[in-house]
Amino acid sequence: MKLILNVIWLVLSGFWLALGYVLAGIICCVLIVTIPFGIASFRIAGYALWPFGRTTVERRDAGAGSTIGNVIWIIFAGWWLALGHICTGIALCVTIIGIPFGIANFKMIPISLMPLGREIVPTDEPFAAR
């Protein structure tokens, strides 16, 4: 079932959302100082391509640097990406078939706003990273 949901997701919105994350990652990597943001963006791009069967958990070893980095990320890139998830989620929730995909978009908003200090893990082991 996860495979079917992921393939439909990829066609309806996953490709375009992942493309937005890749674009943000490239811009961050070009600016040298923001390479950690670029790496986080590329990690989330993979999650945006194939979200069903995976979830995000907080990392225990994330410290104050992650918090400061998340504030900077929200100001420069996070709110654009979250806005993309909100618009896509609302558009997908218009149809009955699109409701699970809209909910998946809304589920991705927190990681699009604060990607540092989070880890993407399979749903069978959400507490293994803790």
Secondary structure, 3 states (H helix, E strand, C coil): CHHHHHHHHHHHHHHHHHHHHHHHHHHHHHCCCCHHHHHHHHHHHHHHHCCCCEEEEECCCCCHHHHHHHHHHHHHHHHHHHHHHHHHHHHHCCCCCCHHHHHHHHHCHHHHHCCCCEEEEECCCCCCCC
